[in-house]
Amino acid sequence: MTPVFLAFLCATGALSLKAQPAWKIVGPDGGDARSFAAVPGHPDHLYLGTTDNWIYESLNGGLSWHRWARLGGADGLILDHILVDPAHPATIYAAGWWAGPHDGGLWITHDGGRNWTEPAGLRGREIHALAQAPSDHRVLYAGSLEGVFRSADGGATWTQISPLGSREIHDIESLAVDPKAPDTVYVGTWHLPWKTTDGGATWHSIRRGLIVDSDIFSIIVDPLRPRIVYLSSCSGIYKSSNGGAWFYKIQGIPSAARRTRAITQDPENRKIVYAGTTEGLYKTVNGGKTFRRMTPRDVIVNDVFVDPRNSNRVLLATDRGGVLMSNDGGATFTQSNNGISERKVQALLVDRRDPQRLYAGVVNDKTFGGVFVSNNGGASWRHIEEGLDGAGIYALAQTKGGMVVAGTNRGIFVLDPPLGGNLAGSALGRGLIWERRDTIANTVMKTAVEIHYGTRVNVQHAVKEPPFPLQSRVNSLDVSGDVWVAGTDNGLLTSTDQGITWHGGPVMGEDDFLSVSAHGKVLAAAWPTGIVLSKDDGQTWWPVGMPKMLARIHCIAFSADGTLWVGAREGVYFTRNLGKTWFWFQRLPFRDVDAIYYAPTAHRVLVSSRHSDQVFGIDPKTLTWKWWQTGYNLALVRPAGNRLVAASVNDGVLVEPAAAGTKAAKN
């Protein structure tokens, strides 16, 4: 390897970061939705809890939404329960938990969301259940991993009422309070249900009739006939007609439906019950004698809301699909996500021919995900997923001719959109279909014994085998030249026929390639700890010497002058001579660089981190930079005409304000 030395670039002055206008969230609409709450007496006034700290509000029955309140500090707070006090609608309770750290809490507002408090008695507790006594609104119950807590003063103070250190009454998942007796509480745990009739002084197991080890996800008590109790578990739905003394299993929901996360009675007809499961919505019209599935099986339902004025209007809070709305009692559903932006956008592409045309690729959303396209800078979006079969999108790139190429967790797909026209329009958008182009031209090296110069020797020959489709994840694509290159979990691939066939595999013993970039005939590819180069269309590769301080590479990009830029855990590095010498761009405010991209029209290298809301644009020649503050943590940034667009970590696509200024800093 060529010897490598490291030079440091030091800024001559401190960088002052002043507040800038937050960038605008433009969608695509949708994402994960967890819980509903309606203002009593005003069912058009709804609140929606999500999986990323935000509560949304709707003033028109869920037809449109807007962000209303953000709770908690760290990202990823799952808001599973929202309660609106019937006596004082400006008093609202929201309970949540963070996945992983066993942390969470309860947040309370008494002024309609302007100010929030967090009661000390539940601070830091992972709250999975919350209920208010219908007959005494000052009495509330909360379920945590430690047990059951009770408040008699509207949530100001809390006392644990389940036995301390109990080996049974812990890991609380669901709660329901008798509509007439505030001290009678039903509790569902990750291991069967319990009941107290004296506010927690004594507890009784109510497991008769249930399959052993059932996790109790939801409990409801009939408001008119409180001895009728429904509960749901991983083994199905159960009903009791005697206050939980005995349960019997309701037939009609197959065990394949897995978990029933929510059960809701029709407020007009108590015999109609909806069951939201991890494999669709089920409905009974005869009090549970039979159930029928109302949605496709891939709909994961977290909560169900039935309009008390019009029980034909049903809303579902779902994973991936956001809010689904029905106006015919669940017979049909459509998405109702206007204003909800909870998408995890992993890939973002600005059309090279029209900067107003944006493509956003999402992951983990299956049939609700894929690629979304906007023809007006994000003002409206259309879902284009036909042909992707629910694949997650990890990379988007575009050829010189305008073809869009998607790297997914299931291979490579192409889309050939028309030059003009409105892709967000219904007719044109529906006609676009993704075509799979990831056939691997399988060539293997086989050893044969041959005689050369009178001596038997082992000789390796390249032998063609039957081609096969790529099934591994595609992390990065560069299709800007005549040779396409893809970095995958199964090595490096190149194509000289626009993706019809691909060649390649592991290089230098490495198969996990995160980032690729092309500069004319030179190809570069990076895995977490190294970089390789090729000057012959990927036929041969050689390693680049790396700085000793560089321990974890995330991304690479060529600028127009051939400088290779590296974004890493340690910050930004660059080399002007393909690795003979390296320089460290030292004085950026953050080091953990996740995305780096050269913007040719702006002549800037755009740098961002998933742990920061700042973007830095470095001039490759002068090594001065500009910065932007977006207000949201970023996955990547792209230029779109005279402004920037970005994929945020949790909030969808962001657009730079038209009048946003930038601050310059000199090195």
PLY file of the C-alpha trace (Angstrom):
ply
format ascii 1.0
element vertex 667
property float x
property float y
property float z
element edge 666
property int vertex1
property int vertex2
end_header
0.00 0.00 0.00
1.01 3.57 -0.59
2.25 5.17 2.65
-0.33 7.45 4.23
0.06 10.50 6.40
-2.56 12.55 8.16
-2.74 16.33 8.03
-5.09 18.39 10.18
-7.09 21.40 9.02
-7.67 23.85 11.84
-10.23 26.63 11.76
-8.88 30.03 12.62
-12.06 31.19 14.32
-14.89 29.74 16.37
-18.14 28.91 14.60
-21.14 30.67 16.08
-24.35 28.74 15.45
-27.36 31.01 15.74
-30.94 29.85 15.51
-32.37 29.67 12.00
-35.95 29.08 10.82
-36.92 25.43 11.08
-37.31 23.67 7.76
-40.78 22.71 6.57
-42.01 19.12 6.88
-43.65 18.08 3.61
-44.38 14.35 4.07
-44.93 11.80 2.60
-48.03 11.41 4.75
-48.35 8.43 7.07
-46.19 6.31 9.32
-46.88 4.61 12.64
-49.99 5.56 14.65
-50.64 4.13 18.12
-53.62 5.59 19.99
-56.74 7.76 19.69
-58.56 10.05 22.11
-61.65 12.15 21.46
-62.84 15.19 23.35
-66.03 14.00 25.12
-69.08 15.43 23.40
-66.98 16.59 20.44
-65.96 13.47 18.46
-64.63 15.60 15.60
-61.91 16.82 17.97
-59.38 13.98 18.06
-55.87 13.38 19.32
-53.47 10.79 17.93
-50.41 9.32 19.65
-47.43 8.13 17.59
-44.17 6.24 18.04
-41.95 9.32 17.97
-43.00 11.68 20.78
-45.63 13.55 18.79
-49.33 13.96 19.48
-51.37 15.07 16.47
-54.69 16.91 16.60
-57.64 16.81 14.21
-60.58 19.23 14.31
-62.55 17.56 11.52
-62.93 13.97 12.63
-59.62 12.73 11.28
-59.88 14.10 7.74
-56.74 16.15 8.36
-54.18 16.41 11.16
-51.53 18.76 12.48
-48.75 18.39 15.00
-49.99 19.48 18.42
-47.47 18.54 21.14
-44.10 16.83 21.43
-43.45 15.05 24.72
-40.34 13.61 26.33
-36.75 14.44 25.54
-35.13 11.61 23.57
-36.61 10.49 20.26
-38.71 7.35 20.05
-41.28 7.88 22.82
-44.22 5.56 22.07
-47.46 7.24 23.11
-49.87 4.35 23.62
-52.47 6.12 25.76
-54.15 9.55 25.67
-57.05 10.52 27.96
-59.17 13.67 27.81
-60.85 14.53 31.11
-64.64 14.62 30.46
-65.19 17.25 33.13
-62.30 19.49 32.05
-61.40 18.87 28.37
-58.35 21.14 28.65
-56.89 18.51 31.02
-55.25 15.79 28.96
-53.13 12.83 30.04
-50.58 11.10 27.80
-48.62 8.00 28.82
-45.72 6.46 26.97
-42.55 4.44 27.00
-39.24 4.19 25.20
-38.32 0.88 23.61
-35.11 -0.51 25.04
-34.15 1.56 28.10
-37.24 0.65 30.23
-38.10 4.31 30.64
-41.20 6.41 30.15
-43.75 8.34 32.15
-46.98 10.29 32.26
-47.43 13.85 30.98
-50.35 16.10 32.01
-51.60 19.41 30.63
-54.33 21.53 32.22
-54.35 24.25 29.57
-55.03 22.39 26.35
-51.42 21.48 25.58
-49.59 24.77 26.12
-47.82 23.53 29.25
-47.08 20.00 30.43
-46.02 18.52 33.76
-44.65 15.10 34.58
-45.73 13.78 38.01
-42.78 12.54 40.02
-44.55 9.35 41.09
-44.46 7.96 37.54
-41.37 9.68 36.15
-39.06 7.19 34.48
-41.60 4.36 34.58
-42.50 2.48 31.41
-46.27 3.05 31.23
-48.19 0.58 29.07
-51.70 1.14 30.47
-53.74 4.13 31.63
-57.40 4.37 32.70
-59.72 6.90 34.30
-62.64 5.96 36.54
-65.85 6.91 34.68
-67.71 7.60 37.92
-64.94 9.68 39.54
-62.68 11.53 37.15
-60.18 12.34 39.88
-59.30 8.65 40.12
-56.80 7.30 37.61
-54.84 4.08 37.29
-51.55 3.48 35.50
-49.86 0.20 34.69
-46.07 -0.08 34.57
-43.50 -2.85 34.58
-43.36 -2.57 38.39
-47.11 -2.88 38.94
-50.33 -0.84 39.26
-50.39 2.78 40.47
-53.40 4.84 41.61
-54.04 8.56 41.81
-56.97 10.11 43.68
-56.15 13.73 42.86
-56.27 13.89 39.08
-52.76 12.55 38.53
-50.85 14.93 40.80
-49.65 12.15 43.13
-49.44 8.39 42.68
-49.27 5.36 44.96
-48.48 1.80 44.01
-51.47 -0.37 44.94
-50.24 -3.72 43.65
-48.09 -5.69 46.11
-44.49 -4.49 46.09
-42.22 -7.08 44.54
-45.18 -9.19 43.41
-44.17 -12.11 41.23
-47.54 -12.02 39.46
-48.98 -8.47 39.30
-46.31 -6.70 37.29
-45.57 -5.98 33.60
-49.00 -4.38 33.30
-50.28 -4.15 29.71
-53.98 -3.20 30.12
-56.43 -1.65 32.59
-60.20 -1.13 32.79
-62.28 0.45 35.56
-65.85 -0.52 36.40
-68.10 2.29 35.09
-69.97 2.54 38.41
-67.38 1.47 41.00
-64.09 3.42 40.88
-62.33 0.93 43.17
-63.11 -2.05 40.91
-60.27 -2.47 38.46
-59.41 -5.15 35.92
-55.69 -5.55 35.21
-54.05 -7.42 32.35
-50.41 -8.49 32.65
-47.97 -10.22 30.39
-49.11 -13.29 32.31
-52.92 -13.47 32.81
-55.48 -11.02 34.35
-56.25 -9.85 37.88
-59.04 -7.91 39.60
-59.45 -5.75 42.68
-62.76 -4.48 44.10
-61.28 -2.36 46.90
-58.79 -0.11 45.16
-55.91 -2.54 45.44
-56.19 -3.64 49.07
-56.83 -7.20 47.88
-56.37 -8.88 44.50
-58.03 -11.87 42.84
-56.87 -13.96 39.92
-59.51 -14.08 37.14
-57.90 -16.66 34.92
-60.64 -19.29 34.82
-61.35 -20.23 31.22
-58.19 -18.64 29.82
-55.34 -20.48 28.19
-52.36 -20.52 30.54
-49.71 -17.82 29.96
-52.02 -15.58 27.96
-50.71 -12.01 27.61
-53.63 -9.61 28.19
-53.38 -6.75 25.71
-56.76 -5.06 26.10
-59.72 -5.08 28.51
-63.08 -3.33 28.12
-66.09 -3.28 30.42
-69.57 -2.77 29.02
-70.62 0.71 30.23
-74.28 -0.30 30.57
-73.82 -3.87 31.80
-70.53 -3.81 33.73
-70.56 -7.54 34.47
-69.85 -8.09 30.77
-66.09 -7.95 30.27
-64.06 -8.53 27.11
-60.34 -9.11 27.11
-57.87 -9.91 24.38
-54.71 -11.94 24.52
-52.20 -13.67 22.30
-54.50 -16.71 22.34
-57.62 -14.84 21.19
-60.55 -12.86 22.58
-62.45 -13.87 25.70
-65.77 -12.77 27.18
-67.14 -12.92 30.69
-70.75 -12.34 31.68
-70.10 -12.45 35.43
-67.47 -9.81 36.09
-64.50 -12.01 35.30
-65.42 -15.00 37.44
-65.35 -17.12 34.30
-64.24 -16.42 30.71
-64.98 -18.29 27.53
-63.11 -17.95 24.28
-64.88 -16.25 21.40
-64.65 -18.12 18.13
-64.04 -16.59 14.74
-60.61 -14.99 15.18
-57.97 -17.51 14.10
-54.92 -18.08 16.23
-52.91 -16.87 13.22
-54.15 -13.35 14.01
-51.54 -13.38 16.77
-52.11 -10.49 19.12
-55.34 -8.58 19.55
-54.05 -5.17 20.59
-57.38 -3.33 20.90
-61.05 -4.19 21.36
-63.72 -1.49 21.03
-67.50 -1.60 21.41
-69.81 0.27 19.11
-71.32 3.01 21.36
-74.69 2.72 19.57
-74.91 -1.07 19.36
-73.08 -2.93 22.13
-73.29 -6.20 20.23
-70.92 -4.79 17.64
-67.31 -5.16 18.77
-64.16 -4.41 16.79
-60.93 -6.29 17.44
-57.70 -4.78 16.17
-55.06 -7.46 15.73
-51.57 -7.73 14.33
-53.15 -9.41 11.32
-56.08 -7.18 10.50
-59.32 -5.78 11.93
-62.08 -8.18 12.97
-65.71 -7.33 13.67
-68.61 -9.08 15.37
-72.23 -7.95 15.07
-73.65 -10.54 17.45
-71.84 -9.94 20.71
-68.89 -12.12 19.90
-70.58 -15.26 18.60
-68.78 -14.86 15.27
-66.09 -12.53 13.92
-65.20 -11.53 10.38
-61.96 -9.96 9.15
-62.58 -6.53 7.61
-59.13 -5.51 6.34
-56.24 -7.19 4.57
-54.15 -9.41 6.80
-51.08 -7.17 6.59
-52.79 -4.31 8.49
-51.44 -4.08 12.06
-54.10 -2.37 14.18
-53.05 -0.61 17.39
-56.27 1.23 18.27
-59.86 1.59 17.07
-62.11 4.64 17.34
-65.85 4.52 16.59
-67.67 7.82 16.19
-70.40 7.91 18.89
-72.64 10.04 16.61
-72.21 7.86 13.54
-71.00 4.37 14.27
-70.40 3.72 10.57
-67.36 5.98 10.83
-64.46 3.90 12.15
-60.83 4.98 12.46
-57.84 2.68 12.85
-54.42 3.60 14.22
-52.01 1.28 12.45
-48.37 0.43 12.04
-46.94 1.79 8.78
-50.32 2.84 7.37
-51.01 5.66 9.82
-54.74 6.35 10.17
-57.25 4.34 8.13
-60.83 5.62 7.88
-64.08 3.84 7.07
-67.50 5.41 6.54
-69.34 2.13 6.08
-68.78 0.30 9.34
-65.43 -1.15 8.34
-66.45 -2.60 4.99
-63.87 -0.41 3.22
-60.99 1.74 4.45
-58.90 4.55 2.98
-55.85 6.30 4.38
-56.57 9.54 6.23
-53.08 10.87 6.88
-53.18 14.44 5.62
-50.74 16.29 7.87
-49.21 13.22 9.53
-45.50 12.89 8.76
-43.95 9.96 10.63
-42.17 8.23 7.76
-38.63 6.88 8.14
-37.21 8.12 4.82
-34.01 6.24 4.08
-33.44 7.38 0.48
-34.12 10.68 -1.28
-33.67 11.60 -4.94
-34.14 14.92 -6.72
-34.89 14.46 -10.41
-31.95 15.72 -12.46
-34.34 17.15 -15.09
-36.87 18.77 -12.74
-35.82 19.87 -9.23
-39.48 20.03 -8.19
-39.79 16.27 -8.66
-38.76 14.40 -5.52
-38.59 10.67 -4.84
-38.63 9.44 -1.24
-37.90 5.84 -0.30
-38.97 4.40 3.06
-38.05 1.26 4.97
-40.02 -1.19 7.13
-43.41 -0.08 5.80
-44.01 -3.09 3.51
-47.08 -2.53 1.30
-47.61 0.91 2.86
-44.05 1.89 1.92
-41.80 1.70 -1.10
-41.32 4.94 -3.07
-43.33 8.16 -2.96
-43.06 10.80 -5.67
-43.89 14.50 -5.59
-44.08 16.69 -8.66
-44.35 19.97 -6.73
-41.50 20.04 -4.25
-43.32 17.99 -1.62
-46.69 19.78 -1.61
-48.37 16.49 -2.57
-47.18 12.90 -2.96
-48.20 9.75 -4.76
-47.37 6.22 -3.72
-45.61 4.22 -6.47
-44.95 0.73 -5.17
-46.36 -1.63 -7.80
-43.70 -4.21 -8.58
-41.71 -3.66 -5.37
-43.74 -6.25 -3.41
-43.26 -4.46 -0.11
-39.48 -4.11 -0.32
-37.78 -1.46 1.83
-35.89 1.27 -0.06
-32.28 1.88 1.00
-30.92 3.75 -2.04
-32.27 5.81 -4.93
-30.25 6.95 -7.95
-30.91 8.27 -11.45
-29.25 7.67 -14.79
-28.29 10.36 -17.30
-31.39 9.42 -19.28
-33.74 9.88 -16.33
-34.31 6.25 -15.30
-34.78 5.86 -11.52
-33.00 2.95 -9.85
-33.92 1.68 -6.37
-31.76 -0.42 -4.09
-33.90 -2.44 -1.70
-33.61 -5.20 0.86
-34.66 -7.60 -1.90
-32.55 -6.50 -4.84
-32.54 -3.76 -7.49
-35.53 -2.27 -9.33
-35.85 0.38 -12.05
-38.57 2.84 -13.01
-38.62 4.70 -16.32
-40.83 7.75 -15.73
-41.84 10.05 -18.59
-39.95 13.27 -19.07
-42.99 15.52 -18.62
-46.32 15.16 -16.91
-47.45 15.13 -13.33
-46.24 11.96 -11.62
-48.37 12.78 -8.61
-51.48 12.75 -10.81
-53.70 9.71 -10.46
-53.71 8.49 -14.06
-49.99 8.74 -14.71
-48.95 7.64 -11.23
-50.97 4.43 -11.40
-49.44 3.40 -14.68
-45.87 3.25 -13.37
-44.50 -0.17 -12.46
-41.10 -1.05 -11.03
-39.11 -3.61 -12.99
-36.69 -5.95 -11.27
-33.15 -5.71 -12.68
-30.81 -7.64 -10.45
-29.86 -10.81 -12.28
-26.38 -11.95 -11.29
-24.40 -13.34 -14.21
-22.99 -16.21 -12.20
-19.35 -16.91 -12.98
-17.35 -19.12 -10.66
-13.73 -20.19 -10.64
-13.31 -23.96 -11.02
-10.10 -25.89 -10.63
-8.98 -28.47 -13.17
-5.84 -30.59 -13.41
-3.95 -29.90 -16.64
-0.57 -30.81 -18.04
1.64 -27.85 -18.86
5.19 -28.39 -20.09
4.95 -32.02 -19.06
3.83 -31.22 -15.51
0.40 -31.79 -13.93
-0.79 -28.52 -12.41
-4.02 -27.16 -10.94
-5.50 -24.42 -13.13
-8.51 -22.18 -12.34
-10.92 -21.22 -15.12
-13.91 -18.87 -15.07
-16.99 -20.98 -15.72
-20.47 -19.60 -16.33
-23.17 -20.98 -14.07
-26.96 -20.36 -14.26
-27.79 -16.74 -13.34
-29.71 -16.00 -10.16
-31.50 -12.94 -8.70
-29.85 -10.79 -6.06
-31.63 -11.18 -2.72
-29.39 -9.20 -0.38
-29.81 -5.59 0.70
-28.52 -2.86 -1.62
-27.05 -0.07 0.49
-25.78 2.32 -2.19
-25.99 2.94 -5.95
-24.17 5.07 -8.51
-25.70 4.90 -11.99
-24.47 8.26 -13.27
-22.06 6.75 -15.82
-22.00 3.99 -18.39
-21.09 1.49 -15.67
-23.52 1.06 -12.79
-22.09 0.12 -9.42
-23.95 -1.18 -6.35
-22.75 -1.71 -2.80
-24.61 -4.60 -1.20
-24.55 -6.92 1.77
-23.21 -9.54 -0.64
-20.31 -7.57 -2.08
-19.76 -5.15 -4.97
-21.72 -5.44 -8.20
-21.27 -3.69 -11.55
-23.39 -3.62 -14.70
-22.55 -2.41 -18.20
-26.02 -3.03 -19.68
-28.21 -0.80 -17.47
-28.83 -3.44 -14.87
-29.87 -6.26 -17.21
-27.03 -8.35 -15.75
-24.67 -7.74 -12.85
-21.22 -9.09 -12.06
-19.25 -9.21 -8.86
-19.34 -10.36 -5.25
-17.08 -10.06 -2.20
-13.95 -7.94 -2.71
-10.82 -8.24 -0.56
-12.71 -10.74 1.56
-15.34 -8.11 2.39
-19.01 -8.36 1.50
-20.70 -5.55 3.51
-20.29 -2.49 1.26
-22.09 0.60 2.58
-21.30 3.28 -0.01
-20.18 3.62 -3.63
-19.24 6.57 -5.83
-18.07 7.07 -9.42
-15.89 9.78 -10.96
-15.56 9.18 -14.67
-13.82 5.84 -15.07
-12.80 5.64 -11.41
-15.08 3.68 -9.06
-14.79 3.76 -5.27
-16.51 1.58 -2.70
-16.38 1.52 1.09
-17.06 -1.03 3.78
-16.98 -0.01 7.47
-13.18 -0.13 7.79
-11.78 0.31 4.28
-12.07 1.59 0.72
-11.28 -0.02 -2.64
-10.84 1.59 -6.08
-11.22 0.40 -9.65
-10.20 1.93 -12.99
-11.46 -0.88 -15.24
-15.24 -0.87 -14.65
-14.97 -3.06 -11.58
-13.00 -5.89 -13.19
-10.20 -5.39 -10.68
-10.08 -3.54 -7.36
-7.23 -2.45 -5.15
-7.26 -1.21 -1.54
-6.67 2.37 -0.48
-4.38 3.14 2.43
-6.40 4.63 5.28
-5.55 7.02 8.15
-4.94 5.19 11.41
-7.40 7.40 13.30
-10.25 6.49 10.95
-12.07 3.54 12.56
-15.61 3.51 11.14
-16.60 4.64 7.62
-20.23 5.49 6.86
-20.19 7.05 3.39
-18.00 8.28 0.52
-18.41 10.72 -2.41
-16.30 12.20 -5.23
-16.39 15.94 -5.84
-16.05 17.33 -9.38
-12.27 17.75 -9.11
-11.76 14.07 -8.27
-11.29 14.58 -4.53
-12.59 11.59 -2.57
-14.52 12.59 0.57
-15.20 10.24 3.46
-17.83 10.60 6.17
-16.95 8.60 9.26
-17.50 8.28 12.97
-14.42 10.45 13.42
-15.67 13.19 11.07
-14.81 14.21 7.49
-11.64 13.09 5.66
-10.59 13.75 2.09
-7.83 12.81 -0.33
-6.91 14.57 -3.58
-4.68 11.75 -4.85
-6.75 8.59 -4.28
-5.37 7.78 -0.87
-1.69 8.69 -1.07
-2.26 11.51 1.41
-5.26 12.24 3.62
-6.56 15.34 5.34
-8.93 15.56 8.27
-11.51 18.36 8.19
-11.25 19.02 11.89
-13.42 21.84 13.10
-16.97 20.82 12.25
-19.27 20.90 15.31
-20.05 17.18 14.99
-17.92 14.15 14.21
-20.32 11.26 13.60
-20.95 11.89 9.88
-23.59 9.60 8.36
-24.13 11.19 4.95
-21.88 13.01 2.51
-22.91 14.14 -0.97
-21.41 16.39 -3.65
-23.85 18.97 -5.04
-22.45 19.91 -8.48
-24.71 22.92 -9.06
-23.75 24.47 -5.71
-20.14 23.21 -5.86
-20.49 22.03 -2.26
-19.93 18.82 -0.35
-23.01 18.41 1.86
-22.32 16.86 5.25
-24.90 15.70 7.83
-25.27 13.45 10.87
-28.22 11.47 12.18
-27.44 12.94 15.60
-27.60 16.59 14.51
-30.03 19.02 12.89
-27.22 20.88 11.10
-26.02 20.67 7.50
-22.59 21.82 6.35
-21.69 22.66 2.77
-17.94 22.55 2.17
-16.33 24.22 -0.85
-13.79 21.63 -2.11
-11.43 24.32 -3.43
-11.36 26.93 -0.68
-12.31 24.60 2.21
-14.70 27.21 3.56
-18.17 26.14 4.55
-21.74 27.29 4.99
-24.18 25.83 7.45
-27.92 25.37 7.79
-29.95 24.49 10.88
-33.01 22.41 10.02
-34.64 21.77 13.38
-34.71 17.98 12.82
-32.11 15.22 12.93
-31.10 14.24 9.41
-30.52 11.07 7.44
-29.25 12.83 4.27
-29.41 16.10 2.30
-29.78 16.86 -1.41
-29.86 20.07 -3.53
-33.13 20.88 -5.30
-32.79 23.92 -7.51
-31.89 26.94 -5.39
-32.59 25.28 -2.05
-31.96 22.06 -0.15
-34.20 19.16 0.76
-33.47 16.54 3.39
-34.61 13.18 4.65
-35.07 13.43 8.40
-34.55 10.51 10.76
-38.18 10.32 11.94
-40.18 13.15 10.36
-40.23 12.49 6.63
-38.90 14.94 4.01
-37.85 18.48 4.92
-37.60 21.49 2.61
-35.40 24.50 3.26
-37.43 27.69 3.75
-37.34 29.78 0.61
-36.01 32.79 2.51
-33.66 30.90 4.82
-30.22 32.41 5.08
-26.91 30.73 5.66
-23.95 31.65 7.79
-20.43 31.36 6.49
-17.33 30.32 8.40
-13.74 30.49 7.25
-10.98 28.00 7.86
0 1
1 2
2 3
3 4
4 5
5 6
6 7
7 8
8 9
9 10
10 11
11 12
12 13
13 14
14 15
15 16
16 17
17 18
18 19
19 20
20 21
21 22
22 23
23 24
24 25
25 26
26 27
27 28
28 29
29 30
30 31
31 32
32 33
33 34
34 35
35 36
36 37
37 38
38 39
39 40
40 41
41 42
42 43
43 44
44 45
45 46
46 47
47 48
48 49
49 50
50 51
51 52
52 53
53 54
54 55
55 56
56 57
57 58
58 59
59 60
60 61
61 62
62 63
63 64
64 65
65 66
66 67
67 68
68 69
69 70
70 71
71 72
72 73
73 74
74 75
75 76
76 77
77 78
78 79
79 80
80 81
81 82
82 83
83 84
84 85
85 86
86 87
87 88
88 89
89 90
90 91
91 92
92 93
93 94
94 95
95 96
96 97
97 98
98 99
99 100
100 101
101 102
102 103
103 104
104 105
105 106
106 107
107 108
108 109
109 110
110 111
111 112
112 113
113 114
114 115
115 116
116 117
117 118
118 119
119 120
120 121
121 122
122 123
123 124
124 125
125 126
126 127
127 128
128 129
129 130
130 131
131 132
132 133
133 134
134 135
135 136
136 137
137 138
138 139
139 140
140 141
141 142
142 143
143 144
144 145
145 146
146 147
147 148
148 149
149 150
150 151
151 152
152 153
153 154
154 155
155 156
156 157
157 158
158 159
159 160
160 161
161 162
162 163
163 164
164 165
165 166
166 167
167 168
168 169
169 170
170 171
171 172
172 173
173 174
174 175
175 176
176 177
177 178
178 179
179 180
180 181
181 182
182 183
183 184
184 185
185 186
186 187
187 188
188 189
189 190
190 191
191 192
192 193
193 194
194 195
195 196
196 197
197 198
198 199
199 200
200 201
201 202
202 203
203 204
204 205
205 206
206 207
207 208
208 209
209 210
210 211
211 212
212 213
213 214
214 215
215 216
216 217
217 218
218 219
219 220
220 221
221 222
222 223
223 224
224 225
225 226
226 227
227 228
228 229
229 230
230 231
231 232
232 233
233 234
234 235
235 236
236 237
237 238
238 239
239 240
240 241
241 242
242 243
243 244
244 245
245 246
246 247
247 248
248 249
249 250
250 251
251 252
252 253
253 254
254 255
255 256
256 257
257 258
258 259
259 260
260 261
261 262
262 263
263 264
264 265
265 266
266 267
267 268
268 269
269 270
270 271
271 272
272 273
273 274
274 275
275 276
276 277
277 278
278 279
279 280
280 281
281 282
282 283
283 284
284 285
285 286
286 287
287 288
288 289
289 290
290 291
291 292
292 293
293 294
294 295
295 296
296 297
297 298
298 299
299 300
300 301
301 302
302 303
303 304
304 305
305 306
306 307
307 308
308 309
309 310
310 311
311 312
312 313
313 314
314 315
315 316
316 317
317 318
318 319
319 320
320 321
321 322
322 323
323 324
324 325
325 326
326 327
327 328
328 329
329 330
330 331
331 332
332 333
333 334
334 335
335 336
336 337
337 338
338 339
339 340
340 341
341 342
342 343
343 344
344 345
345 346
346 347
347 348
348 349
349 350
350 351
351 352
352 353
353 354
354 355
355 356
356 357
357 358
358 359
359 360
360 361
361 362
362 363
363 364
364 365
365 366
366 367
367 368
368 369
369 370
370 371
371 372
372 373
373 374
374 375
375 376
376 377
377 378
378 379
379 380
380 381
381 382
382 383
383 384
384 385
385 386
386 387
387 388
388 389
389 390
390 391
391 392
392 393
393 394
394 395
395 396
396 397
397 398
398 399
399 400
400 401
401 402
402 403
403 404
404 405
405 406
406 407
407 408
408 409
409 410
410 411
411 412
412 413
413 414
414 415
415 416
416 417
417 418
418 419
419 420
420 421
421 422
422 423
423 424
424 425
425 426
426 427
427 428
428 429
429 430
430 431
431 432
432 433
433 434
434 435
435 436
436 437
437 438
438 439
439 440
440 441
441 442
442 443
443 444
444 445
445 446
446 447
447 448
448 449
449 450
450 451
451 452
452 453
453 454
454 455
455 456
456 457
457 458
458 459
459 460
460 461
461 462
462 463
463 464
464 465
465 466
466 467
467 468
468 469
469 470
470 471
471 472
472 473
473 474
474 475
475 476
476 477
477 478
478 479
479 480
480 481
481 482
482 483
483 484
484 485
485 486
486 487
487 488
488 489
489 490
490 491
491 492
492 493
493 494
494 495
495 496
496 497
497 498
498 499
499 500
500 501
501 502
502 503
503 504
504 505
505 506
506 507
507 508
508 509
509 510
510 511
511 512
512 513
513 514
514 515
515 516
516 517
517 518
518 519
519 520
520 521
521 522
522 523
523 524
524 525
525 526
526 527
527 528
528 529
529 530
530 531
531 532
532 533
533 534
534 535
535 536
536 537
537 538
538 539
539 540
540 541
541 542
542 543
543 544
544 545
545 546
546 547
547 548
548 549
549 550
550 551
551 552
552 553
553 554
554 555
555 556
556 557
557 558
558 559
559 560
560 561
561 562
562 563
563 564
564 565
565 566
566 567
567 568
568 569
569 570
570 571
571 572
572 573
573 574
574 575
575 576
576 577
577 578
578 579
579 580
580 581
581 582
582 583
583 584
584 585
585 586
586 587
587 588
588 589
589 590
590 591
591 592
592 593
593 594
594 595
595 596
596 597
597 598
598 599
599 600
600 601
601 602
602 603
603 604
604 605
605 606
606 607
607 608
608 609
609 610
610 611
611 612
612 613
613 614
614 615
615 616
616 617
617 618
618 619
619 620
620 621
621 622
622 623
623 624
624 625
625 626
626 627
627 628
628 629
629 630
630 631
631 632
632 633
633 634
634 635
635 636
636 637
637 638
638 639
639 640
640 641
641 642
642 643
643 644
644 645
645 646
646 647
647 648
648 649
649 650
650 651
651 652
652 653
653 654
654 655
655 656
656 657
657 658
658 659
659 660
660 661
661 662
662 663
663 664
664 665
665 666
